[in-house]
Amino acid sequence: MQLEVYGDTLCALVSATALASAGNQVFLHVPPGHVATRLAKGECPFREPGLADLMGEQAQDGRLVLSTMEAPPHQQSNVIWLALSPGALDLAEQIVAQLPAQRAERWLVVNQSTFPVGTSEGLQQILIDNTTAADVPSAVVSLPDLLIEGNALQSFMRADSWLLGAEQPWAQKLVAELLRPFNRRRDAIMLMGAREAEFTKLAITGMLATRLSYMNDMANLADNLGVDVERIRQGMGADKRIGEAYLYPGCGFGGLSFSRDVMSLASTLQGSGMQAQLLDEVLRINERQKEVLFRKLWQHYGTELRGRRVAIWGVAFKPESSRIDNSPALKLLEALWAQGVEVHVHDPRALQVLADWAGERADLVLHDDPYAAAEGADALMLVTEWKAYWSPDLFRLKMSMAQPLLLDGRNVWDPEYIKQNGFTYVGIGRR
C-alpha cells in the first residue's frame, strides 16, 4: 500500500518507519525545522531504541522517502496519515482541504495527532465539503497516539491496544489491514466512535497522572508519619482492584505530551462547563513535587545552601529519552541556582539539550562521566532513573564526594544498603 505521512513528531517518524518496514511505500512529509534538517542529513532526530537503524534500512530500500509539506500526495496514494504536533490543527485542516477531489479512489485520513476532542469529526466535514463526487465516501478516522517514549518503536509494532474511532466499515477494514502486521498476537484493535477514541486517549493520560500524583501525596504523608511508602505501595499494588502500575512515587512527572494531554483534558472539562478540580489538583501536586528534592536538601543543610556544590544524575524527563520537556530537573535547577548553588550534571543523552536550554552559566557544569559530576559534591540527587544509576560504585562515590549525602528522587536505591555504606540516604517517603 502507498501512504502519505505528515508530521515531524516522534509519532510521525515511528509510524512512517514501522509502516514502511511492513512493505508499504511511505512518503514522509516533514515541516521545515530542526527535524527536517536532521532527516535531510540522514540523521534520526530522536534517541529511541532501534528507530535510527530501522529508519536507515527503510530509506535505503526505498520504502521510506522524505518529502516536503508542499508536495502533493502521489497518484497511487489513498491513505493520508496525520501525526502532527498538538499545535498544528490549522495545518491538519489545510492538508485535508487541499486533497485532490477528482479521483476514483476514496481518501482515508488517519488522524493520529493529539488534537481537541471532536477534531476528527471536523476534519471529516472538511473532507466532505471538498469532495465533489457524492458516491466516493472518503473518511477520517481517529487512531490516537499511544506510543511510550523511550520504547516508542516497540509500542507501535507490538502495541497492547489500538483505539480506532471509525464509523464507516470500509475504513475500519482498511485500518485493520494497515495494522495487521503489528496485530498478530491477538486482536488489539478496540473499535469506537472518533470522538470516543480522542477522549479515551486523554482520559488514559489523566488517570495515569492522577495515580502518580496520588502516590506522591502518599509518599509525602509517609514522611510525616514515619512509615516506609515502599511497603504501602506493595500493599496497594497487591489489591487487584488497584494493581501495581504507576504507583511509584518520585520527584514529579514531565514530558511534553504527557503534561499537555492532562492540561488538554482539564481544558476540555472546563470548556464543557464542568469543574476540573481533580485534574487541576493533580497538576498542582506535580509542580510542587518537582521541588521535593530541593526542600529535602534545604532542610538537611538548615537553609544554608549558598556556595555549595550539588550533583544531579539524570535530567531527561524519563529514561531512554534525550528530551527534557517539563522535566523535574529543570525546576530543581532553577531552585538551586536561586540559592547560589553550583550544579554539576550528568545524563547519558540529554546534556546537549540541557546546554541549549540553560545557555552559558558559571553555576552549571556538564559532565560525560557520572562520577566526575559527583566529585566534591555536598549532595548527589538522582532525578532520572537511568539503569546505569541503579548500582553505582558506592566506595568510589564516598571517596570523591565532599559530603556523603544521596537524595533518591526515584526510590531506586535500597535505603538500608546505602546507609550501611556510610551515606546519608534521603528518598521519597522511604525510611
N, C-alpha and C positions, 0 to 999 in steps of 0.2 A: 504494500500500500504506500501511497505517496502523501506526506503530511507537511504542513507549514506550521512551525512552532515559533511563537512570538514571545520575546522577553529576554531580560538579562539577569533574571533571578537564579538562585540555586535550583529552584524547582524547574525552570525552563531548561537549564543545561542537563539536569538529571533526566528529565522526561525525554528530551530530544535524544540523548545518548542511549538510554535504555530502549527506546522505540527503534532506533537505528540498529541496535545490537540484535533485535529480533527479526531483522531482514527488511524493515521498512526503509523507504527513501525519505530522508528527513532534511528539510531546509530550515535552518535556524536563523530567524530574523532578529537581529540584536540592535537596540537603540544605540546611538553614539554615546561614548563614555568610556570609563575605565575598563569595564568588562569587554566591550567590543575591541578595544585596543589590545588587551591581553590575548583575546581569541585570535585576532588577526596575526599575532606573532607566534601562534601555535602553542600558547600557554593556557593553562587552566586557571581561572581567577579564583577558584575556591579550593581550599585544602580539605578535600573529602576523600576518605579511603577508597581507592580504586577508580575514582572518577577520571582523573587525568589520563591514566593508561587506557581506559575504555574509550574515552573521547578520541584519543590519538589513533587508536585502532580503527574506529568507525570513520574518522576523517580520511585516514589513509586508504581505506577500502572504498571510499566514495559514497558511503551511505549517509554520512553526516556532512552537510555542505553549509558553510557560513554565508549568510546573506544580509541584506540591509532591510530596514523597515520600509523603505520606499519601493523595494522590488515587489511586483505583483505576484500573486500565487501562480504556480505553474499550471499549465493547461490540464495535466493529469491529476492534479491535487483536488481532493474534495473534502479534506479534513483540515480545519483551522484550529490550532491548539494554542490557547491563550494562557501564558504563565507569567503575567506581568506583575510589577510591584504594586502594592496596595494603593499607591497614589496615582496610578496610571489609568484610571477609569475612562477619562476622556480619550486616551489613546485606544483603549479597547473598543469604544463606541465608533471611533474613526475607522479602525480596521474592519469592523463588521459592516459599517455603512458603505465602505468602498469595495466590498466584494463584488466581482462581476456578476450581474444578474442574468444575462443572456447566456445560458449554458444548459446542456442537457442534464448534467449531474446535479443533484441537490447538495447543498452545503451541510456539513456537520461542524458546528463550532463547539469545541470542548473548552469550557471555562474553568481553568484550574487556579485562577487568581483569587486572592482573598479580598473581595470587594464587599460592600454592604449587602445585607440580606435583600434579595429581590433583584439584584443586578442581572442575573441570567435571564429573568423574565423581561427586563428592559432591553437586553441585547436581542432577545427573540423578537420583540416588537420591531426593533430597527431592521432586523433581517427580513421580516415580513413586509415592512414598508418599502424595502429596496428590492424586493423580488417581484419581477413583472409577471412571471408565469405562475398562475394560481395553482397549477397542477404539480408544481415542484415543491413539496413540503420540506423545505430546509429547516434545520432545528439547531437550537442552542441547548446544550446540556451542562450541568454543573458537576464537576469532579474535583472536589476541594483538595487542596494540597495538605496531605497528612505526613509529609516527609519529616524524619527525625534528623536534625542537623548533627553531624558527626557520624551518622550512619545512613546518609540520605540515599545513596545508590541502592543499598540493600533494602531499605524501607520502601523503595519503589518496586524493585524486582522480586521481592519476597514479602509483599505487603500483608499485614494481618487483616486489613479490611480496606475496601473502597466504598466511598459514599457516592452513589451515582444518582443525581437528580435529573431524570429524563421522563418526558411524558409520552413521546412517540415510540412505538415498538421497534421501528426500523433503526432509530437512533440508539436505543438500548442494545440491540443486537450488534451494531457496528462498534460501539464502545467495548462491548464484551469481547468482540473479535480482536480488537487492538490490545486488550489486556490479557488475552488468552495465554500468551507465553509466560505471563507472570502470575497466573491464576490457576495453576495445575494441581496444587496440593489439595485444595478444596475451593469451592466457590466462595470467594471472599467479597463479592460484589453485593452491596446492600442497596436495593432499589427503593427510591423515594422521589418525592417532588423536588424540583430545583430549589425552591425556597427552603424546603426542609433540609436539604443537603447543606446549603450555605449556613443555615442556623445551627445545624448539628456540629459543624466544624468549630464554630465559635463557642458553642456550649461545652464541647470537649475541653478546649483550652481553658475556659473559665473554671471548669471542675478541677482540672489539674492544678491550676493556680490557687484555687481555694484550699485544696488539700495541703499544698506546700506552705501556704501562709498559716493554716491552722496548726500544722506541726511546728512551725517556728514559734507561734504563740505558746504552744505546749512546752517547747524547749525552754523558753524564757521563764515560764512558770515553774518548770522543774528546777531551774537555777535558784529561784526564790524559796522553793520548798525543800531543797537539799536532796533531791532524788535524781536518779540517772534516767534521762529521757530514752536511752537505748533500750532499757527494759520496758518502758512504756510503749515504745514503737513496736517492739516484738510482740507484746501482748495485744496491741491493737491489730497488727497485721495477721495474727493468728485467727482473728474473728473473720469468718468467711464473708460476712456482710460488708466488711471493710477492705480486706486484702492488704498486701504489702506495698503496692506501687505508690510512688510519690508520697511516702511517709517519712522521708529522710529530711530532718531539719538541717538548716545551714545558714549561710550569711546572705540569703536572698537569691532570687532568680533573675536572669537577664535574658538577652536575646531580643532582637528587633521584632521578629514575627510574633513570638510568644507574648511579649508585653503589649504589642499593638493590637493583637487579637482580643486580649482581655479588655483593653480600652474601647475597642470597637463594639464588643458585646455590651459594655456599660453604656456606651452612647446609643446603641440600638434600644436598650431598655428605656433610657431617658427620653429618646425620641418618640417612643410609643406612649409616653405619659406615665410610665411606671418608675418607681424609685429604684435606683441601682445601688441600694445601701450595702448589700453584701459585697459586691464586686468593688465598690469604692473603698470599703474597709480592707479588702484583700490587697489592693494596690497600696494603700497607706501602710499596712503591716509590712509589705515587701520593701518599701522605701526605707522604713525605719530599720528593717533587718539588715540592710546593706551597710549600716554603720555599727552593727553589733560588735565586730572585732575592734573597732576604734574605741568604743565605750569600755570594753574589757581592758584594753591597753591603757586607756586613760585612768581607769580605776586602779590597775596594778601599780602604776607609777605615781599615784597620788596627784594626778593632773600635771605633773612635771614632765612634759614631752619635748620642749624646745631643745634643739641641739642633739637629739637622739637620732640613732640610725636604725631603721626598720627594713627588714627584707620581706618581700612578697613573692610567694611562689604561685604563679598562675594568674593571668589577667583575662584570658579568653572567657566568654560568658559560660562556656561548658567545655569539657574535654573533647579532643579531636576536632576542634574548630579554631580558626585563626581570627574569628570575629570578636569584637569587644562591645557590640551594641548593648547598651543598658547593663553592662557587666557590673556586678557589685564592686569590683576592683576600682572602678572609676570614681564612685562616690567615696570610697575608702581613701583613695589617693588624695582627693580634694580635702578631706577632713585632716589627713596627716600633714599635708602642706600648710594648711591654715594654722597649724600648731608649731610650725618651724621644724618639721621632721624631714630628714634626708632619707629618701626611699630608694632601695635597690631592688630591682625586679628581674625575675626570670620567668619565661614562659616558652614552651617548645615551639610555638608557631606565631604568637601574636605580638612579638616585640616590635616589629616594623609598624604594625597598625597602631600600637600604643605610642610609638615615637611620632607618628603623623598626628595623632590626636593631641598629644601633650606639647609638641614643639620642643625647642631647646630650653632646658631648665637645669640649673645647677643642682637642684634638690631631687633630680631623677636620674638614676644611673641604671642602664640596662646591661644585663649580663647573659652571655651564652651558656654559662655554667651555673647551675643552681647553688653549688657550694661557694662559688665566688660571690654570689649575691648575698649569702648569709654571713660572709666573713666580717667580723667586727660588729655584727648587728646586736642591738639591745632586745630585739624580738624578731621572730620569724612567723609570718602569717601565711597559712595555706588557704588560698581563696578558690582556686580551681582544682578539682580532684583528678588531675592527670595521673595515670597509673605510675609514671616514673617517680611520683612523690610518695607513693604508699609505703615504701620500705626504704627509707633513707639510711645513710650511714650515720648513725647517731653519735658514734665516737668522734667521727670527723666533724660533725656539726658542733658538738660540745667544745671541742678544742679550738674551733675557729670563731665561734660567737663570743661577743663581749658579755652577754647575759644569756643563760640557757632557758629562754622563755619561748615556748611554742604555742601559738594560737591557731587552733584547728577549726577553720571555718566550714569544714565539710564532715567532721567527725569520722575521718578515715583512719586515724591512729588509735591505738589502744591506750587509754589513759594510764593504766597501771604499769604497762611496759615502758611507756615514755618516762614516767616518774622514777621507775627503777633504774633508768639510765642517767639519772641526775638532772632531769629537766623539770621545770615548772610547766604543767600542762593546763591549758585553758581551751575547752571545747564549747559546743553549743548545747547546753543542758546536760553535759557529761560530768561525772563525778570521778 
